[in-house]
Amino acid sequence: MPRTASSPLPRVREICLSLPETTERLSHGAPSFFIRDKIGFVNYMDNHHEDGRLALWCACPPGMRDGLLKAQPKHYFVPPYVGFRGWIGVRLDRGIDWDDVERVVRDAYLSVAPKKLVLALESS
């Protein structure tokens, strides 16, 4: 059952929508964030198929996922459906530092954004 009290969704929304040309819409029943309304980079998953997790599924730059999984297995996991594409799961229900969440979301964006948007963000 989805959680409602003190949901981190507003904070996740603020982080994702602060990035250039991003939008939010439901995808497969979950709040999801897109670049130019078509390139997905973050999904907000609350107890997906009764897995008991409140988490983000995020695009991930090549080589980053394994390091996060080894360094902090309490906070990171390989998500179903998108894990084969190199995406990473971020547990929001285990006290992860929000600076880490922001960093993973930004990296997710940068890993799939068009070059023009990457250059614009990196120069700001």
N, CA, C and O atoms as a GROMACS GRO file, in nm:
protein
  496
    1MET      N    1   0.084  -0.118   0.000
    1MET     CA    2   0.000   0.000   0.000
    1MET      C    3   0.089   0.124   0.000
    1MET      O    4   0.181   0.132   0.081
    2PRO      N    5   0.064   0.222  -0.088
    2PRO     CA    6   0.146   0.343  -0.094
    2PRO      C    7   0.140   0.423   0.035
    2PRO      O    8   0.037   0.430   0.100
    3ARG      N    9   0.252   0.481   0.070
    3ARG     CA   10   0.262   0.564   0.190
    3ARG      C   11   0.210   0.703   0.158
    3ARG      O   12   0.219   0.749   0.044
    4THR      N   13   0.155   0.770   0.257
    4THR     CA   14   0.108   0.906   0.236
    4THR      C   15   0.170   1.004   0.334
    4THR      O   16   0.197   1.119   0.297
    5ALA      N   17   0.194   0.962   0.458
    5ALA     CA   18   0.250   1.052   0.558
    5ALA      C   19   0.395   1.086   0.525
    5ALA      O   20   0.476   0.997   0.498
    6SER      N   21   0.426   1.213   0.528
    6SER     CA   22   0.560   1.266   0.503
    6SER      C   23   0.627   1.204   0.380
    6SER      O   24   0.741   1.158   0.386
    7SER      N   25   0.555   1.202   0.273
    7SER     CA   26   0.608   1.148   0.148
    7SER      C   27   0.726   1.231   0.099
    7SER      O   28   0.723   1.354   0.104
    8PRO      N   29   0.831   1.163   0.052
    8PRO     CA   30   0.944   1.236  -0.006
    8PRO      C   31   0.919   1.280  -0.150
    8PRO      O   32   1.005   1.345  -0.210
    9LEU      N   33   0.802   1.246  -0.207
    9LEU     CA   34   0.775   1.281  -0.346
    9LEU      C   35   0.790   1.430  -0.375
    9LEU      O   36   0.849   1.465  -0.477
   10PRO      N   37   0.739   1.520  -0.291
   10PRO     CA   38   0.758   1.662  -0.322
   10PRO      C   39   0.907   1.702  -0.334
   10PRO      O   40   0.943   1.783  -0.418
   11ARG      N   41   0.989   1.645  -0.250
   11ARG     CA   42   1.132   1.677  -0.256
   11ARG      C   43   1.196   1.617  -0.383
   11ARG      O   44   1.276   1.683  -0.449
   12VAL      N   45   1.159   1.494  -0.416
   12VAL     CA   46   1.208   1.431  -0.539
   12VAL      C   47   1.163   1.514  -0.660
   12VAL      O   48   1.241   1.539  -0.752
   13ARG      N   49   1.038   1.555  -0.657
   13ARG     CA   50   0.982   1.636  -0.766
   13ARG      C   51   1.062   1.766  -0.783
   13ARG      O   52   1.095   1.805  -0.895
   14GLU      N   53   1.091   1.831  -0.672
   14GLU     CA   54   1.167   1.957  -0.676
   14GLU      C   55   1.306   1.935  -0.738
   14GLU      O   56   1.350   2.016  -0.820
   15ILE      N   57   1.373   1.828  -0.699
   15ILE     CA   58   1.506   1.798  -0.752
   15ILE      C   59   1.499   1.772  -0.902
   15ILE      O   60   1.575   1.830  -0.980
   16CYS      N   61   1.409   1.684  -0.942
   16CYS     CA   62   1.400   1.646  -1.084
   16CYS      C   63   1.358   1.762  -1.172
   16CYS      O   64   1.416   1.784  -1.279
   17LEU      N   65   1.257   1.837  -1.129
   17LEU     CA   66   1.204   1.944  -1.213
   17LEU      C   67   1.293   2.068  -1.214
   17LEU      O   68   1.268   2.160  -1.292
   18SER      N   69   1.395   2.071  -1.130
   18SER     CA   70   1.490   2.183  -1.134
   18SER      C   71   1.590   2.168  -1.249
   18SER      O   72   1.661   2.263  -1.282
   19LEU      N   73   1.595   2.050  -1.309
   19LEU     CA   74   1.687   2.025  -1.420
   19LEU      C   75   1.624   2.073  -1.551
   19LEU      O   76   1.502   2.070  -1.565
   20PRO      N   77   1.706   2.117  -1.646
   20PRO     CA   78   1.653   2.177  -1.770
   20PRO      C   79   1.560   2.086  -1.850
   20PRO      O   80   1.589   1.968  -1.872
   21GLU      N   81   1.450   2.144  -1.892
   21GLU     CA   82   1.354   2.082  -1.984
   21GLU      C   83   1.299   1.949  -1.935
   21GLU      O   84   1.282   1.855  -2.013
   22THR      N   85   1.272   1.941  -1.804
   22THR     CA   86   1.216   1.819  -1.748
   22THR      C   87   1.066   1.834  -1.724
   22THR      O   88   1.015   1.944  -1.701
   23THR      N   89   0.997   1.722  -1.730
   23THR     CA   90   0.854   1.716  -1.703
   23THR      C   91   0.826   1.592  -1.619
   23THR      O   92   0.908   1.502  -1.606
   24GLU      N   93   0.707   1.591  -1.562
   24GLU     CA   94   0.662   1.476  -1.484
   24GLU      C   95   0.530   1.426  -1.539
   24GLU      O   96   0.444   1.505  -1.579
   25ARG      N   97   0.515   1.296  -1.542
   25ARG     CA   98   0.386   1.234  -1.574
   25ARG      C   99   0.387   1.092  -1.518
   25ARG      O  100   0.493   1.038  -1.486
   26LEU      N  101   0.270   1.033  -1.507
   26LEU     CA  102   0.262   0.895  -1.464
   26LEU      C  103   0.309   0.804  -1.577
   26LEU      O  104   0.273   0.823  -1.693
   27SER      N  105   0.388   0.705  -1.541
   27SER     CA  106   0.429   0.602  -1.635
   27SER      C  107   0.416   0.470  -1.561
   27SER      O  108   0.479   0.449  -1.458
   28HIS      N  109   0.336   0.381  -1.615
   28HIS     CA  110   0.308   0.253  -1.549
   28HIS      C  111   0.259   0.275  -1.406
   28HIS      O  112   0.291   0.198  -1.315
   29GLY      N  113   0.181   0.381  -1.387
   29GLY     CA  114   0.119   0.410  -1.258
   29GLY      C  115   0.208   0.479  -1.157
   29GLY      O  116   0.166   0.500  -1.043
   30ALA      N  117   0.330   0.516  -1.195
   30ALA     CA  118   0.423   0.578  -1.100
   30ALA      C  119   0.464   0.716  -1.150
   30ALA      O  120   0.479   0.737  -1.270
   31PRO      N  121   0.482   0.812  -1.057
   31PRO     CA  122   0.535   0.941  -1.098
   31PRO      C  123   0.672   0.921  -1.162
   31PRO      O  124   0.761   0.858  -1.104
   32SER      N  125   0.688   0.975  -1.282
   32SER     CA  126   0.812   0.955  -1.357
   32SER      C  127   0.855   1.087  -1.418
   32SER      O  128   0.772   1.173  -1.447
   33PHE      N  129   0.985   1.101  -1.437
   33PHE     CA  130   1.042   1.227  -1.481
   33PHE      C  131   1.114   1.206  -1.614
   33PHE      O  132   1.187   1.109  -1.633
   34PHE      N  133   1.091   1.302  -1.704
   34PHE     CA  134   1.136   1.291  -1.842
   34PHE      C  135   1.208   1.418  -1.886
   34PHE      O  136   1.181   1.527  -1.835
   35ILE      N  137   1.297   1.403  -1.981
   35ILE     CA  138   1.364   1.515  -2.047
   35ILE      C  139   1.292   1.536  -2.179
   35ILE      O  140   1.273   1.443  -2.257
   36ARG      N  141   1.252   1.661  -2.202
   36ARG     CA  142   1.177   1.696  -2.324
   36ARG      C  143   1.055   1.606  -2.342
   36ARG      O  144   1.015   1.575  -2.455
   37ASP      N  145   0.999   1.565  -2.231
   37ASP     CA  146   0.876   1.485  -2.226
   37ASP      C  147   0.887   1.349  -2.293
   37ASP      O  148   0.785   1.286  -2.321
   38LYS      N  149   1.011   1.301  -2.321
   38LYS     CA  150   1.020   1.170  -2.384
   38LYS      C  151   1.133   1.082  -2.335
   38LYS      O  152   1.123   0.960  -2.348
   39ILE      N  153   1.239   1.136  -2.278
   39ILE     CA  154   1.352   1.055  -2.232
   39ILE      C  155   1.341   1.038  -2.080
   39ILE      O  156   1.365   1.133  -2.005
   40GLY      N  157   1.304   0.919  -2.035
   40GLY     CA  158   1.290   0.895  -1.892
   40GLY      C  159   1.425   0.888  -1.823
   40GLY      O  160   1.521   0.833  -1.876
   41PHE      N  161   1.431   0.946  -1.700
   41PHE     CA  162   1.555   0.937  -1.623
   41PHE      C  163   1.533   0.900  -1.477
   41PHE      O  164   1.627   0.855  -1.412
   42VAL      N  165   1.414   0.917  -1.423
   42VAL     CA  166   1.384   0.879  -1.284
   42VAL      C  167   1.239   0.834  -1.274
   42VAL      O  168   1.149   0.897  -1.331
   43ASN      N  169   1.217   0.724  -1.201
   43ASN     CA  170   1.082   0.677  -1.164
   43ASN      C  171   1.075   0.672  -1.012
   43ASN      O  172   1.168   0.627  -0.946
   44TYR      N  173   0.963   0.718  -0.959
   44TYR     CA  174   0.938   0.714  -0.815
   44TYR      C  175   0.850   0.593  -0.786
   44TYR      O  176   0.734   0.589  -0.827
   45MET      N  177   0.904   0.496  -0.717
   45MET     CA  178   0.834   0.370  -0.697
   45MET      C  179   0.802   0.348  -0.549
   45MET      O  180   0.892   0.337  -0.466
   46ASP      N  181   0.674   0.342  -0.517
   46ASP     CA  182   0.629   0.322  -0.379
   46ASP      C  183   0.564   0.186  -0.367
   46ASP      O  184   0.448   0.167  -0.406
   47ASN      N  185   0.639   0.090  -0.313
   47ASN     CA  186   0.590  -0.046  -0.291
   47ASN      C  187   0.550  -0.113  -0.422
   47ASN      O  188   0.444  -0.174  -0.433
   48HIS      N  189   0.636  -0.101  -0.521
   48HIS     CA  190   0.611  -0.156  -0.653
   48HIS      C  191   0.591  -0.308  -0.644
   48HIS      O  192   0.678  -0.380  -0.597
   49HIS      N  193   0.476  -0.355  -0.689
   49HIS     CA  194   0.440  -0.497  -0.682
   49HIS      C  195   0.465  -0.555  -0.543
   49HIS      O  196   0.513  -0.667  -0.528
   50GLU      N  197   0.431  -0.475  -0.442
   50GLU     CA  198   0.441  -0.519  -0.301
   50GLU      C  199   0.585  -0.554  -0.260
   50GLU      O  200   0.605  -0.645  -0.180
   51ASP      N  201   0.684  -0.483  -0.317
   51ASP     CA  202   0.824  -0.514  -0.281
   51ASP      C  203   0.868  -0.450  -0.150
   51ASP      O  204   0.978  -0.476  -0.102
   52GLY      N  205   0.782  -0.366  -0.089
   52GLY     CA  206   0.813  -0.306   0.040
   52GLY      C  207   0.911  -0.190   0.035
   52GLY      O  208   0.951  -0.139   0.140
   53ARG      N  209   0.950  -0.148  -0.084
   53ARG     CA  210   1.048  -0.039  -0.098
   53ARG      C  211   0.981   0.093  -0.136
   53ARG      O  212   0.885   0.097  -0.214
   54LEU      N  213   1.034   0.200  -0.080
   54LEU     CA  214   1.007   0.334  -0.129
   54LEU      C  215   1.138   0.375  -0.194
   54LEU      O  216   1.238   0.396  -0.125
   55ALA      N  217   1.138   0.388  -0.326
   55ALA     CA  218   1.265   0.402  -0.396
   55ALA      C  219   1.251   0.482  -0.525
   55ALA      O  220   1.142   0.504  -0.577
   56LEU      N  221   1.366   0.524  -0.574
   56LEU     CA  222   1.377   0.579  -0.708
   56LEU      C  223   1.447   0.477  -0.795
   56LEU      O  224   1.537   0.406  -0.749
   57TRP      N  225   1.405   0.468  -0.918
   57TRP     CA  226   1.478   0.392  -1.018
   57TRP      C  227   1.536   0.497  -1.111
   57TRP      O  228   1.462   0.577  -1.169
   58CYS      N  229   1.668   0.499  -1.125
   58CYS     CA  230   1.736   0.607  -1.195
   58CYS      C  231   1.829   0.554  -1.304
   58CYS      O  232   1.896   0.453  -1.286
   59ALA      N  233   1.831   0.625  -1.416
   59ALA     CA  234   1.933   0.598  -1.516
   59ALA      C  235   2.068   0.618  -1.447
   59ALA      O  236   2.079   0.694  -1.351
   60CYS      N  237   2.169   0.550  -1.496
   60CYS     CA  238   2.298   0.553  -1.427
   60CYS      C  239   2.411   0.554  -1.529
   60CYS      O  240   2.408   0.476  -1.625
   61PRO      N  241   2.510   0.640  -1.510
   61PRO     CA  242   2.624   0.640  -1.602
   61PRO      C  243   2.697   0.507  -1.598
   61PRO      O  244   2.703   0.443  -1.493
   62PRO      N  245   2.753   0.465  -1.711
   62PRO     CA  246   2.829   0.339  -1.713
   62PRO      C  247   2.939   0.338  -1.607
   62PRO      O  248   3.013   0.436  -1.591
   63GLY      N  249   2.949   0.227  -1.536
   63GLY     CA  250   3.054   0.210  -1.437
   63GLY      C  251   3.022   0.261  -1.298
   63GLY      O  252   3.094   0.228  -1.203
   64MET      N  253   2.918   0.340  -1.282
   64MET     CA  254   2.886   0.398  -1.151
   64MET      C  255   2.809   0.301  -1.062
   64MET      O  256   2.828   0.299  -0.940
   65ARG      N  257   2.722   0.222  -1.122
   65ARG     CA  258   2.630   0.139  -1.043
   65ARG      C  259   2.704   0.040  -0.953
   65ARG      O  260   2.671   0.028  -0.835
   66ASP      N  261   2.801  -0.030  -1.006
   66ASP     CA  262   2.871  -0.132  -0.927
   66ASP      C  263   2.937  -0.072  -0.804
   66ASP      O  264   2.935  -0.133  -0.697
   67GLY      N  265   2.994   0.045  -0.819
   67GLY     CA  266   3.058   0.111  -0.705
   67GLY      C  267   2.958   0.147  -0.596
   67GLY      O  268   2.985   0.128  -0.478
   68LEU      N  269   2.842   0.198  -0.636
   68LEU     CA  270   2.738   0.233  -0.538
   68LEU      C  271   2.685   0.109  -0.468
   68LEU      O  272   2.664   0.109  -0.347
   69LEU      N  273   2.662   0.003  -0.546
   69LEU     CA  274   2.610  -0.122  -0.488
   69LEU      C  275   2.707  -0.180  -0.385
   69LEU      O  276   2.664  -0.228  -0.280
   70LYS      N  277   2.836  -0.177  -0.415
   70LYS     CA  278   2.936  -0.231  -0.323
   70LYS      C  279   2.955  -0.143  -0.200
   70LYS      O  280   2.967  -0.192  -0.088
   71ALA      N  281   2.957  -0.012  -0.222
   71ALA     CA  282   2.984   0.081  -0.112
   71ALA      C  283   2.868   0.095  -0.016
   71ALA      O  284   2.888   0.110   0.105
   72GLN      N  285   2.744   0.091  -0.067
   72GLN     CA  286   2.627   0.116   0.017
   72GLN      C  287   2.510   0.025  -0.020
   72GLN      O  288   2.408   0.074  -0.068
   73PRO      N  289   2.524  -0.105   0.001
   73PRO     CA  290   2.416  -0.197  -0.038
   73PRO      C  291   2.285  -0.174   0.038
   73PRO      O  292   2.179  -0.218  -0.007
   74LYS      N  293   2.291  -0.106   0.151
   74LYS     CA  294   2.170  -0.073   0.226
   74LYS      C  295   2.084   0.028   0.150
   74LYS      O  296   1.961   0.028   0.162
   75HIS      N  297   2.148   0.113   0.072
   75HIS     CA  298   2.078   0.222   0.004
   75HIS      C  299   2.055   0.201  -0.145
   75HIS      O  300   1.968   0.267  -0.204
   76TYR      N  301   2.130   0.111  -0.208
   76TYR     CA  302   2.122   0.095  -0.352
   76TYR      C  303   2.093  -0.050  -0.389
   76TYR      O  304   2.131  -0.142  -0.317
   77PHE      N  305   2.025  -0.070  -0.503
   77PHE     CA  306   1.991  -0.204  -0.552
   77PHE      C  307   1.973  -0.198  -0.703
   77PHE      O  308   1.962  -0.091  -0.762
   78VAL      N  309   1.969  -0.315  -0.764
   78VAL     CA  310   1.941  -0.324  -0.907
   78VAL      C  311   1.789  -0.339  -0.922
   78VAL      O  312   1.732  -0.439  -0.877
   79PRO      N  313   1.724  -0.242  -0.984
   79PRO     CA  314   1.578  -0.248  -0.996
   79PRO      C  315   1.534  -0.345  -1.106
   79PRO      O  316   1.605  -0.367  -1.203
   80PRO      N  317   1.414  -0.402  -1.088
   80PRO     CA  318   1.361  -0.488  -1.194
   80PRO      C  319   1.326  -0.405  -1.318
   80PRO      O  320   1.312  -0.283  -1.309
   81TYR      N  321   1.313  -0.470  -1.430
   81TYR     CA  322   1.270  -0.412  -1.558
   81TYR      C  323   1.372  -0.319  -1.623
   81TYR      O  324   1.392  -0.327  -1.744
   82VAL      N  325   1.437  -0.232  -1.546
   82VAL     CA  326   1.532  -0.137  -1.603
   82VAL      C  327   1.676  -0.165  -1.559
   82VAL      O  328   1.769  -0.102  -1.610
   83GLY      N  329   1.695  -0.257  -1.468
   83GLY     CA  330   1.829  -0.290  -1.421
   83GLY      C  331   1.918  -0.341  -1.532
   83GLY      O  332   2.038  -0.314  -1.532
   84PHE      N  333   1.861  -0.414  -1.627
   84PHE     CA  334   1.942  -0.466  -1.738
   84PHE      C  335   1.998  -0.353  -1.824
   84PHE      O  336   2.094  -0.374  -1.898
   85ARG      N  337   1.937  -0.234  -1.816
   85ARG     CA  338   1.988  -0.119  -1.891
   85ARG      C  339   2.090  -0.039  -1.811
   85ARG      O  340   2.135   0.066  -1.855
   86GLY      N  341   2.127  -0.090  -1.694
   86GLY     CA  342   2.227  -0.023  -1.612
   86GLY      C  343   2.170   0.072  -1.509
   86GLY      O  344   2.245   0.142  -1.441
   87TRP      N  345   2.038   0.077  -1.496
   87TRP     CA  346   1.976   0.167  -1.399
   87TRP      C  347   2.005   0.121  -1.256
   87TRP      O  348   2.039   0.005  -1.232
   88ILE      N  349   1.990   0.216  -1.162
   88ILE     CA  350   2.012   0.186  -1.020
   88ILE      C  351   1.888   0.222  -0.940
   88ILE      O  352   1.818   0.319  -0.971
   89GLY      N  353   1.862   0.143  -0.836
   89GLY     CA  354   1.755   0.173  -0.742
   89GLY      C  355   1.813   0.243  -0.621
   89GLY      O  356   1.920   0.207  -0.573
   90VAL      N  357   1.742   0.344  -0.572
   90VAL     CA  358   1.785   0.423  -0.456
   90VAL      C  359   1.676   0.414  -0.350
   90VAL      O  360   1.565   0.462  -0.370
   91ARG      N  361   1.708   0.352  -0.237
   91ARG     CA  362   1.611   0.339  -0.128
   91ARG      C  363   1.592   0.472  -0.057
   91ARG      O  364   1.687   0.530  -0.005
   92LEU      N  365   1.469   0.522  -0.056
   92LEU     CA  366   1.437   0.645   0.015
   92LEU      C  367   1.387   0.617   0.156
   92LEU      O  368   1.366   0.710   0.234
   93ASP      N  369   1.367   0.491   0.189
   93ASP     CA  370   1.308   0.452   0.317
   93ASP      C  371   1.412   0.402   0.417
   93ASP      O  372   1.377   0.339   0.517
   94ARG      N  373   1.539   0.430   0.392
   94ARG     CA  374   1.645   0.382   0.482
   94ARG      C  375   1.741   0.492   0.524
   94ARG      O  376   1.857   0.466   0.554
   95GLY      N  377   1.693   0.615   0.526
   95GLY     CA  378   1.773   0.725   0.580
   95GLY      C  379   1.889   0.770   0.492
   95GLY      O  380   1.990   0.818   0.544
   96ILE      N  381   1.877   0.755   0.363
   96ILE     CA  382   1.984   0.802   0.274
   96ILE      C  383   1.996   0.954   0.280
   96ILE      O  384   1.896   1.024   0.297
   97ASP      N  385   2.116   1.003   0.268
   97ASP     CA  386   2.144   1.146   0.270
   97ASP      C  387   2.087   1.210   0.142
   97ASP      O  388   2.107   1.157   0.032
   98TRP      N  389   2.018   1.320   0.155
   98TRP     CA  390   1.955   1.383   0.039
   98TRP      C  391   2.056   1.440  -0.059
   98TRP      O  392   2.026   1.455  -0.177
   99ASP      N  393   2.177   1.472  -0.012
   99ASP     CA  394   2.282   1.513  -0.106
   99ASP      C  395   2.316   1.398  -0.201
   99ASP      O  396   2.341   1.420  -0.319
  100ASP      N  397   2.315   1.276  -0.149
  100ASP     CA  398   2.340   1.158  -0.233
  100ASP      C  399   2.227   1.138  -0.334
  100ASP      O  400   2.251   1.106  -0.450
  101VAL      N  401   2.104   1.158  -0.290
  101VAL     CA  402   1.989   1.146  -0.380
  101VAL      C  403   2.000   1.249  -0.492
  101VAL      O  404   1.982   1.216  -0.609
  102GLU      N  405   2.031   1.373  -0.457
  102GLU     CA  406   2.045   1.477  -0.558
  102GLU      C  407   2.156   1.443  -0.658
  102GLU      O  408   2.141   1.466  -0.777
  103ARG      N  409   2.264   1.390  -0.609
  103ARG     CA  410   2.377   1.354  -0.696
  103ARG      C  411   2.337   1.242  -0.794
  103ARG      O  412   2.370   1.248  -0.912
  104VAL      N  413   2.268   1.141  -0.743
  104VAL     CA  414   2.224   1.030  -0.829
  104VAL      C  415   2.124   1.079  -0.933
  104VAL      O  416   2.131   1.038  -1.049
  105VAL      N  417   2.031   1.165  -0.893
  105VAL     CA  418   1.933   1.219  -0.988
  105VAL      C  419   2.002   1.302  -1.096
  105VAL      O  420   1.972   1.289  -1.214
  106ARG      N  421   2.096   1.386  -1.055
  106ARG     CA  422   2.170   1.467  -1.153
  106ARG      C  423   2.249   1.377  -1.249
  106ARG      O  424   2.250   1.400  -1.370
  107ASP      N  425   2.314   1.275  -1.194
  107ASP     CA  426   2.388   1.182  -1.279
  107ASP      C  427   2.294   1.107  -1.374
  107ASP      O  428   2.329   1.080  -1.489
  108ALA      N  429   2.174   1.074  -1.326
  108ALA     CA  430   2.075   1.009  -1.411
  108ALA      C  431   2.040   1.099  -1.529
  108ALA      O  432   2.036   1.054  -1.644
  109TYR      N  433   2.015   1.223  -1.499
  109TYR     CA  434   1.984   1.321  -1.603
  109TYR      C  435   2.098   1.332  -1.703
  109TYR      O  436   2.077   1.322  -1.824
  110LEU      N  437   2.218   1.352  -1.652
  110LEU     CA  438   2.334   1.370  -1.739
  110LEU      C  439   2.364   1.247  -1.824
  110LEU      O  440   2.418   1.259  -1.934
  111SER      N  441   2.329   1.129  -1.775
  111SER     CA  442   2.360   1.007  -1.849
  111SER      C  443   2.270   0.985  -1.970
  111SER      O  444   2.305   0.908  -2.059
  112VAL      N  445   2.154   1.052  -1.975
  112VAL     CA  446   2.062   1.031  -2.088
  112VAL      C  447   2.024   1.158  -2.162
  112VAL      O  448   1.961   1.152  -2.268
  113ALA      N  449   2.061   1.274  -2.110
  113ALA     CA  450   2.022   1.401  -2.172
  113ALA      C  451   2.097   1.425  -2.303
  113ALA      O  452   2.210   1.380  -2.320
  114PRO      N  453   2.033   1.496  -2.396
  114PRO     CA  454   2.103   1.536  -2.517
  114PRO      C  455   2.224   1.624  -2.483
  114PRO      O  456   2.224   1.695  -2.383
  115LYS      N  457   2.326   1.618  -2.566
  115LYS     CA  458   2.452   1.689  -2.540
  115LYS      C  459   2.432   1.837  -2.513
  115LYS      O  460   2.499   1.894  -2.426
  116LYS      N  461   2.343   1.900  -2.585
  116LYS     CA  462   2.319   2.044  -2.566
  116LYS      C  463   2.274   2.074  -2.423
  116LYS      O  464   2.318   2.173  -2.363
  117LEU      N  465   2.186   1.991  -2.368
  117LEU     CA  466   2.138   2.011  -2.232
  117LEU      C  467   2.247   1.977  -2.130
  117LEU      O  468   2.258   2.043  -2.026
  118VAL      N  469   2.327   1.877  -2.158
  118VAL     CA  470   2.439   1.842  -2.070
  118VAL      C  471   2.535   1.960  -2.061
  118VAL      O  472   2.576   1.998  -1.951
  119LEU      N  473   2.571   2.017  -2.175
  119LEU     CA  474   2.663   2.131  -2.176
  119LEU      C  475   2.605   2.250  -2.104
  119LEU      O  476   2.676   2.320  -2.031
  120ALA      N  477   2.477   2.275  -2.122
  120ALA     CA  478   2.411   2.386  -2.054
  120ALA      C  479   2.412   2.369  -1.903
  120ALA      O  480   2.437   2.464  -1.829
  121LEU      N  481   2.386   2.248  -1.858
  121LEU     CA  482   2.382   2.222  -1.714
  121LEU      C  483   2.522   2.228  -1.654
  121LEU      O  484   2.541   2.285  -1.547
  122GLU      N  485   2.619   2.170  -1.722
  122GLU     CA  486   2.755   2.168  -1.670
  122GLU      C  487   2.819   2.306  -1.669
  122GLU      O  488   2.910   2.330  -1.590
  123SER      N  489   2.773   2.397  -1.754
  123SER     CA  490   2.830   2.532  -1.757
  123SER      C  491   2.759   2.626  -1.660
  123SER      O  492   2.804   2.739  -1.640
  124SER      N  493   2.649   2.582  -1.600
  124SER     CA  494   2.576   2.669  -1.507
  124SER      C  495   2.630   2.659  -1.366
  124SER      O  496   2.580   2.725  -1.275
   0.00000   0.00000   0.00000
